[in-house]
Amino acid sequence: MSTIGFAPDEIDTASPTRSARLKWVVVVSTALPAGRAANAAICVAAATAKEVDGLLGPAAVDADGSTHPGLPWAGCSVLAGEPAALATIRAKAEASDGVFVAAMTELGQSTRVYDEWLAGMAESHAGDLEYYAVSVVGPKNRVDKIVGRLPLL
């Protein structure tokens, strides 16, 4: 996997999110009930935040002195997609140069032991997986082509 992210000199927390070079979207299956949809979105967001450099801004300190960990300074749109579209989005993102992709599959929510998930994934072909959420980060024009005009969740 190639490194996708922001260089330190690109991080501009004083500018609108639309001015960032990279765009981040999370596409969630419309077939999921709210709780499972939220879980899938949070899981792919956690994987994305860990892997994409410079995605999170600095911590904030409130007027009482409490520290609040940084949030995505360049924003993140959470979109809704039909279940069949998620596999296509993941495949397009994976094939696109300079684009990061993370996905939550049905297997990720149905296993309760991480090693069982790893073993299940090792035995699964990408075309056989049911995707619940897909996180994509990359240049705006590429991300827009990959996700099309999906509505907000």
N, CA, C and O of each residue as an XYZ file, in Angstrom:
612
protein
N       0.854     -1.179      0.000
C       0.000      0.000      0.000
C       0.893      1.233      0.000
O       1.801      1.356      0.822
N       0.626      2.136     -0.923
C       1.405      3.367     -0.982
C       0.900      4.336      0.087
O      -0.249      4.255      0.521
N       1.770      5.246      0.502
C       1.413      6.205      1.529
C       0.563      7.312      0.926
O       0.956      7.954     -0.048
N      -0.591      7.523      1.508
C      -1.501      8.592      1.111
C      -1.637      9.502      2.325
O      -1.772      9.022      3.450
N      -1.602     10.785      2.106
C      -1.797     11.691      3.225
C      -1.347     13.101      2.900
O      -1.001     13.432      1.766
N      -1.365     13.906      3.929
C      -0.973     15.304      3.820
C       0.421     15.482      4.392
O       0.734     14.945      5.455
N       1.256     16.230      3.694
C       2.550     16.622      4.232
C       2.297     17.689      5.291
O       1.301     18.407      5.209
N       3.173     17.807      6.281
C       2.953     18.810      7.334
C       2.695     20.217      6.803
O       1.894     20.953      7.378
N       3.365     20.603      5.709
C       3.179     21.963      5.185
C       1.856     22.131      4.427
O       1.501     23.253      4.065
N       1.122     21.042      4.181
C      -0.184     21.126      3.521
C      -1.334     21.314      4.508
O      -2.435     21.705      4.119
N      -1.082     21.041      5.762
C      -2.145     21.105      6.764
C      -2.425     22.570      7.074
O      -1.588     23.276      7.637
N      -3.616     23.007      6.695
C      -4.003     24.404      6.866
C      -5.367     24.432      7.555
O      -6.411     24.433      6.903
N      -5.333     24.454      8.864
C      -6.574     24.401      9.638
C      -7.352     25.704      9.607
O      -8.468     25.765     10.123
N      -6.791     26.741      9.016
C      -7.485     28.025      8.898
C      -8.274     28.137      7.593
O      -8.998     29.112      7.387
N      -8.138     27.145      6.712
C      -8.821     27.185      5.411
C     -10.061     26.292      5.418
O     -10.153     25.362      6.219
N     -11.012     26.571      4.531
C     -12.195     25.716      4.429
C     -11.809     24.299      4.000
O     -10.790     24.101      3.338
N     -12.623     23.326      4.377
C     -12.333     21.936      4.048
C     -12.226     21.719      2.539
O     -11.460     20.863      2.098
N     -12.964     22.461      1.758
C     -12.946     22.293      0.296
C     -11.604     22.669     -0.328
O     -11.336     22.318     -1.477
N     -10.765     23.375      0.413
C      -9.475     23.774     -0.153
C      -8.402     22.693      0.026
O      -7.305     22.821     -0.518
N      -8.700     21.652      0.769
C      -7.722     20.577      0.987
C      -7.494     19.802     -0.309
O      -8.417     19.618     -1.103
N      -6.286     19.360     -0.509
C      -5.910     18.612     -1.718
C      -6.603     17.252     -1.782
O      -6.964     16.786     -2.863
N      -6.787     16.627     -0.641
C      -7.405     15.308     -0.589
C      -8.832     15.399     -0.064
O      -9.174     16.288      0.716
N      -9.650     14.460     -0.511
C     -11.040     14.378     -0.072
C     -11.226     13.037      0.622
O     -10.671     12.023      0.200
N     -12.023     13.044      1.703
C     -12.316     11.816      2.438
C     -13.816     11.587      2.434
O     -14.593     12.461      2.820
N     -14.214     10.402      1.994
C     -15.611     10.006      2.063
C     -15.705      8.621      2.682
O     -14.813      7.788      2.516
N     -16.787      8.391      3.389
C     -17.140      7.063      3.883
C     -18.502      6.760      3.282
O     -19.451      7.523      3.456
N     -18.594      5.639      2.572
C     -19.851      5.222      1.963
C     -20.374      4.039      2.757
O     -19.680      3.040      2.941
N     -21.617      4.167      3.229
C     -22.232      3.145      4.084
C     -23.417      2.524      3.351
O     -24.175      3.214      2.668
N     -23.562      1.220      3.504
C     -24.647      0.494      2.861
C     -26.010      0.967      3.364
O     -26.231      1.100      4.567
N     -26.903      1.213      2.432
C     -28.269      1.621      2.780
C     -29.081      0.466      3.339
O     -30.172      0.686      3.866
N     -28.575     -0.768      3.239
C     -29.308     -1.943      3.717
C     -29.132     -2.188      5.221
O     -29.816     -3.036      5.794
N     -28.235     -1.461      5.847
C     -27.940     -1.707      7.261
C     -28.858     -0.919      8.185
O     -29.223      0.216      7.882
N     -29.234     -1.525      9.321
C     -29.928     -0.739     10.337
C     -28.957      0.273     10.945
O     -27.741      0.118     10.829
N     -29.487      1.293     11.583
C     -28.675      2.418     12.068
C     -27.469      2.008     12.907
O     -26.368      2.508     12.677
N     -27.644      1.131     13.851
C     -26.542      0.739     14.726
C     -25.410      0.058     13.988
O     -24.241      0.351     14.235
N     -25.743     -0.844     13.088
C     -24.712     -1.541     12.317
C     -24.053     -0.595     11.316
O     -22.858     -0.715     11.047
N     -24.823      0.344     10.763
C     -24.261      1.336      9.844
C     -23.259      2.225     10.579
O     -22.172      2.497     10.069
N     -23.626      2.671     11.766
C     -22.724      3.512     12.557
C     -21.454      2.745     12.909
O     -20.355      3.290     12.812
N     -21.596      1.483     13.316
C     -20.438      0.659     13.646
C     -19.511      0.519     12.447
O     -18.298      0.679     12.580
N     -20.068      0.221     11.280
C     -19.251      0.039     10.076
C     -18.518      1.332      9.719
O     -17.332      1.308      9.388
N     -19.229      2.460      9.788
C     -18.605      3.749      9.459
C     -17.484      4.085     10.440
O     -16.420      4.548     10.031
N     -17.712      3.859     11.705
C     -16.702      4.169     12.718
C     -15.470      3.287     12.548
O     -14.341      3.757     12.683
N     -15.687      2.021     12.256
C     -14.553      1.103     12.094
C     -13.675      1.492     10.906
O     -12.450      1.501     11.027
N     -14.284      1.813      9.754
C     -13.449      2.205      8.602
C     -12.816      3.578      8.826
O     -11.726      3.846      8.321
N     -13.485      4.443      9.572
C     -12.894      5.751      9.888
C     -11.666      5.580     10.787
O     -10.662      6.267     10.603
N     -11.746      4.674     11.749
C     -10.605      4.430     12.636
C      -9.414      3.900     11.838
O      -8.281      4.338     12.040
N      -9.675      2.954     10.929
C      -8.601      2.409     10.101
C      -8.000      3.494      9.218
O      -6.785      3.542      9.024
N      -8.844      4.358      8.689
C      -8.385      5.435      7.809
C      -7.542      6.445      8.578
O      -6.468      6.835      8.118
N      -8.016      6.868      9.740
C      -7.282      7.862     10.533
C      -5.897      7.352     10.915
O      -4.951      8.136     10.997
N      -5.769      6.060     11.148
C      -4.479      5.479     11.502
C      -3.522      5.465     10.312
O      -2.318      5.659     10.484
N      -4.039      5.240      9.119
C      -3.197      5.021      7.945
C      -2.917      6.251      7.093
O      -1.933      6.269      6.354
N      -3.754      7.279      7.177
C      -3.589      8.458      6.310
C      -2.940      9.593      7.112
O      -3.552     10.160      8.017
N      -1.709      9.905      6.765
C      -0.954     10.937      7.471
C      -1.618     12.306      7.372
O      -2.108     12.699      6.312
N      -1.627     13.026      8.493
C      -2.085     14.408      8.513
C      -3.584     14.591      8.413
O      -4.055     15.714      8.227
N      -4.340     13.522      8.531
C      -5.791     13.612      8.386
C      -6.446     14.317      9.576
O      -7.428     15.043      9.416
N      -5.898     14.098     10.754
C      -6.473     14.700     11.956
C      -5.727     15.973     12.328
O      -4.500     16.039     12.252
N      -6.485     16.971     12.728
C      -5.900     18.235     13.147
C      -5.386     18.140     14.576
O      -5.517     17.101     15.223
N      -4.804     19.223     15.062
C      -4.285     19.238     16.432
C      -5.423     19.220     17.447
O      -6.564     19.564     17.137
N      -5.090     18.819     18.640
C      -6.059     18.804     19.728
C      -6.528     20.226     20.036
O      -5.812     21.199     19.801
N      -7.735     20.318     20.561
C      -8.291     21.607     20.984
C      -8.377     21.612     22.507
O      -8.603     20.575     23.130
N      -8.199     22.762     23.081
C      -8.338     22.914     24.533
C      -9.488     23.875     24.773
O      -9.492     24.992     24.255
N     -10.470     23.438     25.562
C     -11.622     24.306     25.812
C     -11.310     25.338     26.898
O     -10.226     25.324     27.481
N     -12.247     26.215     27.161
C     -12.049     27.313     28.114
C     -11.805     26.826     29.536
O     -11.286     27.570     30.369
N     -12.180     25.570     29.818
C     -11.939     25.009     31.148
C     -10.621     24.272     31.245
O     -10.264     23.765     32.309
N      -9.887     24.210     30.126
C      -8.592     23.552     30.122
C      -8.639     22.078     29.754
O      -7.608     21.406     29.793
N      -9.814     21.556     29.396
C      -9.920     20.155     28.982
C      -9.463     20.012     27.533
O      -9.795     20.831     26.676
N      -8.697     18.955     27.281
C      -8.195     18.707     25.941
C      -9.151     17.792     25.178
O      -9.646     16.802     25.716
N      -9.401     18.142     23.915
C     -10.251     17.362     23.021
C      -9.388     16.932     21.839
O      -8.853     17.784     21.130
N      -9.240     15.619     21.612
C      -8.400     15.156     20.504
C      -8.822     15.783     19.175
O      -9.987     16.122     18.972
N      -7.856     15.925     18.288
C      -8.104     16.538     16.991
C      -9.105     15.770     16.141
O      -9.216     14.549     16.244
N      -9.819     16.488     15.313
C     -10.803     15.943     14.380
C     -10.253     16.083     12.959
O      -9.228     16.738     12.767
N     -10.905     15.487     11.966
C     -10.433     15.639     10.587
C     -10.536     17.086     10.125
O     -11.636     17.585      9.890
N      -9.424     17.748      9.997
C      -9.409     19.169      9.635
C      -9.881     19.394      8.194
O     -10.371     20.475      7.869
N      -9.735     18.376      7.326
C     -10.156     18.519      5.932
C     -11.564     17.992      5.699
O     -12.044     17.984      4.566
N     -12.223     17.555      6.756
C     -13.596     17.091      6.660
C     -13.709     15.642      6.230
O     -12.733     15.009      5.828
N     -14.926     15.136      6.324
C     -15.248     13.780      5.905
C     -16.737     13.741      5.614
O     -17.546     14.094      6.472
N     -17.107     13.317      4.418
C     -18.520     13.175      4.066
C     -18.926     11.721      4.237
O     -18.214     10.816      3.801
N     -20.065     11.500      4.867
C     -20.594     10.143      5.031
C     -21.766     10.010      4.068
O     -22.782     10.693      4.197
N     -21.599      9.117      3.105
C     -22.556      8.953      2.023
C     -23.289      7.622      2.139
O     -22.839      6.713      2.836
N     -24.415      7.518      1.456
C     -25.214      6.290      1.440
C     -25.106      5.642      0.070
O     -25.211      6.313     -0.957
N     -24.894      4.321      0.064
C     -24.800      3.603     -1.204
C     -25.517      2.270     -1.130
O     -25.570      1.630     -0.080
N     -26.063      1.866     -2.255
C     -26.685      0.548     -2.335
C     -25.612     -0.515     -2.079
O     -24.453     -0.312     -2.438
N     -25.980     -1.641     -1.465
C     -24.984     -2.677     -1.140
C     -24.096     -3.084     -2.322
O     -22.884     -3.224     -2.158
N     -24.676     -3.272     -3.499
C     -23.884     -3.692     -4.660
C     -22.870     -2.627     -5.070
O     -21.813     -2.958     -5.607
N     -23.175     -1.372     -4.829
C     -22.275     -0.281     -5.224
C     -21.003     -0.257     -4.379
O     -19.955      0.174     -4.861
N     -21.078     -0.711     -3.132
C     -19.910     -0.640     -2.257
C     -18.746     -1.474     -2.772
O     -17.598     -1.039     -2.692
N     -19.020     -2.669     -3.301
C     -17.948     -3.505     -3.852
C     -17.307     -2.820     -5.058
O     -16.091     -2.880     -5.236
N     -18.118     -2.177     -5.876
C     -17.610     -1.464     -7.045
C     -16.753     -0.284     -6.613
O     -15.682     -0.052     -7.174
N     -17.219      0.457     -5.623
C     -16.465      1.609     -5.109
C     -15.120      1.151     -4.562
O     -14.090      1.767     -4.836
N     -15.130      0.074     -3.794
C     -13.886     -0.432     -3.229
C     -12.919     -0.848     -4.332
O     -11.735     -0.518     -4.271
N     -13.408     -1.565     -5.334
C     -12.546     -2.029     -6.425
C     -11.966     -0.848     -7.212
O     -10.783     -0.852     -7.551
N     -12.789      0.153     -7.501
C     -12.305      1.337     -8.224
C     -11.262      2.087     -7.403
O     -10.243      2.525     -7.939
N     -11.512      2.234     -6.112
C     -10.565      2.948     -5.246
C      -9.244      2.193     -5.156
O      -8.171      2.792     -5.226
N      -9.331      0.885     -5.000
C      -8.118      0.080     -4.889
C      -7.285      0.142     -6.173
O      -6.057      0.076     -6.116
N      -7.934      0.267     -7.314
C      -7.243      0.315     -8.597
C      -6.745      1.715     -8.964
O      -6.004      1.873     -9.934
N      -7.146      2.726     -8.199
C      -6.797      4.110     -8.520
C      -5.513      4.527     -7.806
O      -5.396      4.397     -6.588
N      -4.558      5.026     -8.576
C      -3.291      5.498     -8.026
C      -3.512      6.666     -7.064
O      -4.301      7.565     -7.353
N      -2.829      6.659     -5.940
C      -2.903      7.770     -5.011
C      -4.175      7.818     -4.193
O      -4.531      8.869     -3.661
N      -4.876      6.679     -4.084
C      -6.123      6.614     -3.324
C      -6.002      5.543     -2.249
O      -5.549      4.429     -2.514
N      -6.410      5.891     -1.038
C      -6.447      4.950      0.082
C      -7.861      4.412      0.209
O      -8.828      5.149      0.016
N      -7.987      3.131      0.532
C      -9.303      2.538      0.758
C      -9.248      1.591      1.957
O      -8.296      0.828      2.120
N     -10.282      1.654      2.787
C     -10.476      0.713      3.892
C     -11.934      0.270      3.832
O     -12.811      1.067      3.499
N     -12.195     -0.987      4.148
C     -13.567     -1.481      4.048
C     -13.949     -2.329      5.257
O     -13.111     -2.995      5.864
N     -15.227     -2.286      5.586
C     -15.823     -3.158      6.601
C     -16.725     -4.122      5.851
O     -17.594     -3.710      5.082
N     -16.512     -5.401      6.081
C     -17.333     -6.422      5.450
C     -18.293     -7.038      6.465
O     -18.180     -6.808      7.669
N     -19.226     -7.813      5.960
C     -20.138     -8.559      6.826
C     -19.339     -9.413      7.793
O     -19.695     -9.529      8.965
N     -18.265    -10.009      7.308
C     -17.406    -10.847      8.142
C     -16.829    -10.058      9.315
O     -16.639    -10.601     10.403
N     -16.552     -8.780      9.088
C     -16.017     -7.936     10.155
C     -17.001     -7.713     11.284
O     -16.595     -7.513     12.428
N     -18.288     -7.743     10.979
C     -19.297     -7.575     12.033
C     -19.803     -8.893     12.594
O     -20.388     -8.919     13.677
N     -19.587     -9.985     11.878
C     -20.126    -11.266     12.351
C     -19.142    -12.074     13.188
O     -19.542    -13.017     13.870
N     -17.862    -11.715     13.144
C     -16.884    -12.420     13.969
C     -16.617    -11.611     15.234
O     -16.651    -10.381     15.219
N     -16.355    -12.312     16.312
C     -16.097    -11.638     17.593
C     -14.654    -11.809     18.064
O     -14.249    -11.267     19.093
N     -13.883    -12.582     17.279
C     -12.471    -12.811     17.598
C     -11.664    -12.345     16.391
O     -11.885    -12.813     15.274
N     -10.744    -11.438     16.612
C     -10.001    -10.834     15.503
C      -9.302    -11.884     14.647
O      -9.320    -11.791     13.419
N      -8.685    -12.885     15.282
C      -8.009    -13.924     14.506
C      -8.976    -14.695     13.623
O      -8.589    -15.166     12.554
N     -10.225    -14.832     14.049
C     -11.234    -15.487     13.201
C     -11.539    -14.621     11.978
O     -11.744    -15.137     10.880
N     -11.566    -13.309     12.176
C     -11.761    -12.404     11.034
C     -10.595    -12.529     10.060
O     -10.797    -12.621      8.850
N      -9.371    -12.531     10.596
C      -8.200    -12.667      9.731
C      -8.261    -13.965      8.929
O      -8.004    -13.963      7.725
N      -8.598    -15.070      9.586
C      -8.687    -16.366      8.905
C      -9.807    -16.363      7.865
O      -9.633    -16.879      6.761
N     -10.945    -15.788      8.213
C     -12.060    -15.717      7.273
C     -11.725    -14.876      6.057
O     -12.078    -15.239      4.935
N     -11.051    -13.761      6.264
C     -10.654    -12.907      5.139
C      -9.653    -13.632      4.243
O      -9.712    -13.505      3.020
N      -8.741    -14.386      4.840
C      -7.743    -15.121      4.059
C      -8.389    -16.160      3.150
O      -7.829    -16.521      2.115
N      -9.551    -16.633      3.532
C     -10.264    -17.647      2.737
C     -11.286    -17.032      1.781
O     -11.903    -17.755      0.998
N     -11.474    -15.726      1.828
C     -12.512    -15.057      1.031
C     -11.914    -14.337     -0.171
O     -10.853    -13.720     -0.080
N     -12.607    -14.427     -1.288
C     -12.234    -13.663     -2.481
C     -12.989    -12.331     -2.431
O     -14.128    -12.277     -1.968
N     -12.354    -11.267     -2.906
C     -12.955     -9.930     -2.837
C     -14.357     -9.908     -3.435
O     -15.244     -9.240     -2.904
N     -14.564    -10.619     -4.516
C     -15.865    -10.637     -5.174
C     -16.956    -11.335     -4.384
O     -18.142    -11.174     -4.673
N     -16.556    -12.107     -3.390
C     -17.524    -12.836     -2.568
C     -17.874    -12.108     -1.272
O     -18.773    -12.531     -0.544
N     -17.177    -11.029     -0.986
C     -17.390    -10.308      0.266
C     -18.578     -9.356      0.150
O     -18.817     -8.758     -0.899
N     -19.308     -9.232      1.244
C     -20.407     -8.262      1.313
C     -19.881     -7.055      2.095
O     -19.551     -7.167      3.276
N     -19.807     -5.908      1.429
C     -19.249     -4.708      2.046
C     -20.341     -3.902      2.738
O     -21.422     -3.687      2.190
N     -20.031     -3.461      3.956
C     -20.962     -2.658      4.743
C     -20.593     -1.178      4.720
O     -21.472     -0.317      4.776
N     -19.295     -0.879      4.637
C     -18.828      0.515      4.561
C     -17.471      0.530      3.880
O     -16.671     -0.393      4.030
N     -17.230      1.593      3.130
C     -15.959      1.775      2.434
C     -15.499      3.214      2.668
O     -16.256      4.161      2.458
N     -14.259      3.360      3.103
C     -13.654      4.671      3.322
C     -12.655      4.924      2.202
O     -11.828      4.064      1.899
N     -12.728      6.099      1.589
C     -11.865      6.437      0.461
C     -11.263      7.819      0.701
O     -11.977      8.768      1.026
N      -9.944      7.925      0.536
C      -9.237      9.202      0.622
C      -8.341      9.321     -0.599
O      -7.596      8.398     -0.929
N      -8.418     10.460     -1.263
C      -7.560     10.688     -2.412
C      -7.823     12.046     -3.023
O      -8.614     12.829     -2.497
N      -7.161     12.327     -4.134
C      -7.405     13.591     -4.827
C      -8.892     13.739     -5.145
O      -9.553     12.776     -5.533
N      -9.402     14.944     -4.977
C     -10.840     15.197     -5.120
C     -11.430     14.649     -6.409
O     -12.467     13.986     -6.386
N     -10.775     14.922     -7.535
C     -11.343     14.486     -8.814
C     -11.436     12.962     -8.900
O     -12.398     12.441     -9.465
N     -10.468     12.246     -8.357
C     -10.510     10.779     -8.376
C     -11.598     10.255     -7.450
O     -12.353      9.355     -7.817
N     -11.676     10.818     -6.253
C     -12.694     10.367     -5.297
C     -14.090     10.637     -5.864
O     -14.970      9.781     -5.776
N     -14.292     11.809     -6.440
C     -15.595     12.136     -7.028
C     -15.969     11.147     -8.135
O     -17.127     10.742     -8.230
N     -15.007     10.754     -8.970
C     -15.278      9.770    -10.027
C     -15.628      8.410     -9.437
O     -16.485      7.699     -9.962
N     -14.964      8.054     -8.350
C     -15.176      6.741     -7.725
C     -16.549      6.644     -7.083
O     -17.232      5.631     -7.235
N     -16.967      7.689     -6.363
C     -18.234      7.597     -5.617
C     -19.420      8.197     -6.369
O     -20.567      7.990     -5.975
N     -19.162      8.929     -7.433
C     -20.264      9.520     -8.191
C     -21.019     10.545     -7.359
O     -20.424     11.292     -6.584
N     -22.309     10.570     -7.524
C     -23.149     11.568     -6.833
C     -24.028     10.900     -5.779
O     -25.248     11.063     -5.783
N     -23.412     10.163     -4.897
C     -24.162      9.507     -3.834
C     -24.689     10.535     -2.843
O     -24.040     11.553     -2.602
N     -25.862     10.278     -2.266
C     -26.408     11.221     -1.285
C     -25.738     11.067      0.086
O     -25.130     10.039      0.385
N     -25.864     12.098      0.898
C     -25.400     11.999      2.284
C     -26.242     10.946      3.005
O     -27.425     10.766      2.713
N     -25.610     10.262      3.946
C     -26.321      9.257      4.729
C     -27.310      9.940      5.645
O     -28.019      9.272      6.398
